[in-house]
Amino acid sequence: MAGIAKTFHAAHGARRVFERLDATFPRATSIGILGARGAGKSTLIRLIGGATLPDRGTIRRRGSVSPPVANTQAYHAALTGRENLHFVARVNGFDGDAAARFVGRFTQMEEELDQPLSSYTRERRSRFLFAASYALPFDIFLADEALFGGSGAFRARCADLVQARRAHATLIFTTRSPQMLRRFADMGAVLHEGRLHMFDRIGDAIRLFRTIDDGPASETDDGSEEEDEERLADEPFGPSA
């Protein structure tokens, strides 16, 4: 991506997130992006994935790109889990049956896959969203704050799944947790004042981040910060079919 500019307009005025952002993400590499709240991490992920268009600049993608992990807007509440998986797979040119088999086995929710997503409990919803995010063989996986979720043994299995996927694809994720970079990233980056500072060494990215982050230190190793898990659990699905 080169020369990216992005401004959001609202009733109370305009907010410029990026004026001239340049970044290159190596293929088959896991890049963890640290940034304080309000730095533009979510906007960056949406730009990379194509959910948001830049005001100017160029973004070139090589290979298929996943929706952000656990993004509820990719799914329809009135459709069953299986129908949703088939739809997302078909749109991206993948095998829906294979995706459904994977999610059913991984989540142990084979029967629930034929029920509407709107009927899922909070825990089942979390399991489905995270497993579905990694069920298709995208070339590039995106994650905004939350890499995996659920609880107990499922959380541990989901973390292992992230490691397996990053071994064969590009993974780009944002976080405020330095520990997440140590665990899942090959390279580190820091988003600050509209610029993305890239580092080959994780420690260099963490040191820079600690000099600019005003919030409480986050050393969580659970895949997402607590408030982000609450947001995912309560966020509505996309429009009903």
For each residue, the residues with C-beta under 8 A, 3 or more apart:
1: 4 21 22 23 24 47 48 57 58 59 60
2: 22 57 58
3: 20 21 22 56 57 58
4: 1 18 20 21 22 47 54 56 57 58 59
5: 16 18 19 20 21 54 55 56 57
6: 16 17 18 21 40 43 47 52 54 55
7: 14 15 16 17 55
8: 14 15 17 43
9: 13 14
10: 13 14 15
11:
12:
13: 9 10
14: 7 8 9 10
15: 7 8 10
16: 5 6 7 19 194
17: 6 7 8 40 43 194
18: 4 5 6 21 40 43 44 54 194
19: 5 16 194
20: 3 4 5 57 194
21: 1 3 4 5 6 18 44 57 194 195 196
22: 1 2 3 4 196
23: 1 189 196 198
24: 1 198
25: 29 31 48 170 172
26: 29 31 170 187
27: 62 63 139 170
28: 168 169 170
29: 25 26 170 171 186 187
30: 166 170 171 172 173 184 185 186 187
31: 25 26 170 171 172 173 185 186 187 188 189 198
32: 173 174 175 180 181 184 185 187 188 189 202 205
33: 41 44 172 173 174 175 188 189 190 191 196
34: 174 175 176 178 181 188 189 190 191 205 206 209 213
35: 39 40 41 174 176 190 191 192 209
36: 39 176 192 212 213 214 215
37: 176 215
38:
39: 35 36 191 192 193
40: 6 17 18 35 43 44 191 194
41: 33 35 44 45 144 145 174 191
42: 45 46 144 145 174
43: 6 8 17 18 40 46 47 52
44: 18 21 33 40 41 47 48 174 191 196
45: 41 42 48 49 68 142 143 144 172 174
46: 42 43 49 51 52 68
47: 1 4 6 43 44 50 51 52 53 54 59
48: 1 25 44 45 59 61 65 140 142 172
49: 45 46 65 66 67 68 142
50: 47 53 59 61 65
51: 46 47 67 68
52: 6 43 46 47
53: 47 50
54: 4 5 6 18 47 57 59
55: 5 6 7
56: 3 4 5
57: 1 2 3 4 5 20 21 54
58: 1 2 3 4
59: 1 4 47 48 50 54
60: 1
61: 48 50 65 140
62: 27 139
63: 27 138 139 140 170
64: 92 93 138 139 140
65: 48 49 50 61 138 139 140 142
66: 49 69 133 136 138 140 141 142
67: 49 51 71 73 74 88 133 142
68: 45 46 49 51 71 142 143 144
69: 66 129 130 133 134 141 142 143 144 146 147 148 173
70: 126 129 130 133 146 149 232
71: 67 68 74 129 133
72: 75 129 232 235 236 237 238
73: 67 237 238
74: 67 71 84 88 238
75: 72 79 84 88 117 129 132 237 238
76: 79 83 84 87 117 237 238 239 240 241
77: 116 117 118 236 237 238 239 240
78: 116 117 118 240 241
79: 75 76 83 84 87 116 117 241
80: 83 84 113 114 115 116 117
81: 84 85 100 103 109 112 113 114 115 117 120 128 132
82: 85 86 100 113 114
83: 76 79 80 86 87
84: 74 75 76 79 80 81 87 88 117 132
85: 81 82 88 89 96 99 100 103 113 132 135
86: 82 83 89 90 96 97 99 100
87: 76 79 83 84 90 91 96
88: 67 74 75 84 85 91 92 96 99 132 136
89: 85 86 92 94 95 96 98 99 136
90: 86 87 93 94 96
91: 87 88
92: 64 88 89 136 138
93: 64 90
94: 89 90 98 99 136 137
95: 89 98 99
96: 85 86 87 88 89 90 99 100
97: 86 100 101
98: 89 94 95 101 102
99: 85 86 88 89 94 95 96 102 103 132 135 136
100: 81 82 85 86 96 97 103 104 113
101: 97 98 104 105
102: 98 99 105 106 131 135
103: 81 85 99 100 106 107 109 113 128 131 132 135
104: 100 101 107 108 109 110 113
105: 101 102 108 110
106: 102 103 131 135 157 161
107: 103 104 124 127 128 131 154
108: 104 105
109: 81 103 104 112 113 124 127 128
110: 104 105 113
111: 114 115
112: 81 109 115 120 124 128
113: 80 81 82 85 100 103 104 109 110
114: 80 81 82 111
115: 80 81 111 112 119 120
116: 77 78 79 80 119
117: 75 76 77 78 79 80 81 84 120 125 128 237
118: 77 78 237 240
119: 115 116
120: 81 112 115 117 124 125 128
121: 124 125
122: 125 126 233
123: 126 127 150 151
124: 107 109 112 120 121 127 128
125: 117 120 121 122 128 129 233
126: 70 122 123 129 130 149 150 229 232 233
127: 107 109 123 124 130 131 149 150 154
128: 81 103 107 109 112 117 120 124 125 131 132
129: 69 70 71 72 75 125 126 132 133 149 232
130: 69 70 126 127 133 134 148 149 150 158
131: 102 103 106 107 127 128 134 135 158 161
132: 75 81 84 85 88 99 103 128 129 135
133: 66 67 69 70 71 129 130 141 143
134: 69 130 131 141 161 162 165
135: 85 99 102 103 106 131 132
136: 66 88 89 92 94 99
137: 94 169
138: 63 64 65 66 92 141 169
139: 27 62 63 64 65 169 170
140: 48 61 63 64 65 66 169 170 171 172
141: 66 69 133 134 138 165 166 169 170 171 172
142: 45 48 49 65 66 67 68 69 172 173
143: 45 68 69 133 146 147 171 172 173 174
144: 41 42 45 68 69 173 174
145: 41 42 174 175 176 224 225 228
146: 69 70 143 149 223 224 228 229 232
147: 69 143 159 162 173 175 180 184 223 224
148: 69 130 155 158 159 161 162 223 224
149: 70 126 127 129 130 146 155 158 223 224 229 232
150: 123 126 127 130 154 155 158
151: 123 154 155
152: 155 156
153: 156 157
154: 107 127 150 151 157 158
155: 148 149 150 151 152 158 159 222 223
156: 152 153 159 160
157: 106 153 154 160 161
158: 130 131 148 149 150 154 155 161 162 223
159: 147 148 155 156 162 163 223
160: 156 157 163 164
161: 106 131 134 148 157 158 164 165
162: 134 147 148 158 159 165 166 171 184 223
163: 159 160 166 167 184
164: 160 161 167 168
165: 134 141 161 162 168 169 171
166: 30 141 162 163 169 171 184
167: 163 164
168: 28 164 165
169: 28 137 138 139 140 141 165 166
170: 25 26 27 28 29 30 31 63 139 140 141
171: 29 30 31 140 141 143 162 165 166 184
172: 25 30 31 33 45 48 140 141 142 143
173: 30 31 32 33 69 142 143 144 147 180 184 185
174: 32 33 34 35 41 42 44 45 143 144 145 191
175: 32 33 34 145 147 180 181 218
176: 34 35 36 37 145 213 215 218 225
177: 180 181 218 219 220 221 225
178: 34 181 182 206 209 210 218 219
179: 182 183 219 220 221
180: 32 147 173 175 177 183 184 185 220 221 223
181: 32 34 175 177 178 184 185 188 202 205 206
182: 178 179 185 202 206
183: 179 180 221
184: 30 32 147 162 163 166 171 173 180 181
185: 30 31 32 173 180 181 182 188 202
186: 29 30 31
187: 26 29 30 31 32 198 199 200 202 205
188: 31 32 33 34 181 185 198 199 201 202 203 204 205 206
189: 23 31 32 33 34 196 197 198 199 205
190: 33 34 35 196 197 199 205 208 209 212
191: 33 34 35 39 40 41 44 174 195 196 197
192: 35 36 39 195 197 208 212
193: 39
194: 16 17 18 19 20 21 40
195: 21 191 192
196: 21 22 23 33 44 189 190 191
197: 189 190 191 192 205 208
198: 23 24 31 187 188 189
199: 187 188 189 190 202 204 205 208
200: 187 204
201: 188 204 205
202: 32 181 182 185 187 188 199 205 206
203: 188 206 207
204: 188 199 200 201 207 208
205: 32 34 181 187 188 189 190 197 199 201 202 208 209
206: 34 178 181 182 188 202 203 209 210
207: 203 204 210 211
208: 190 192 197 199 204 205 211 212
209: 34 35 178 190 205 206 212 213
210: 178 206 207 213 217
211: 207 208
212: 36 190 192 208 209
213: 34 36 176 209 210 217
214: 36
215: 36 37 176 218
216:
217: 210 213
218: 175 176 177 178 215 225
219: 177 178 179
220: 177 179 180 224 225 226
221: 177 179 180 183
222: 155
223: 146 147 148 149 155 158 159 162 180
224: 145 146 147 148 149 220 228 229 232
225: 145 176 177 218 220 228 229
226: 220 229 230
227: 230 231
228: 145 146 224 225 231 232
229: 126 146 149 224 225 226 232 233
230: 226 227 233 234
231: 227 228 234 235
232: 70 72 126 129 146 149 224 228 229 235
233: 122 125 126 229 230
234: 230 231
235: 72 231 232
236: 72 77
237: 72 73 75 76 77 117 118
238: 72 73 74 75 76 77
239: 76 77
240: 76 77 78 118
241: 76 78 79
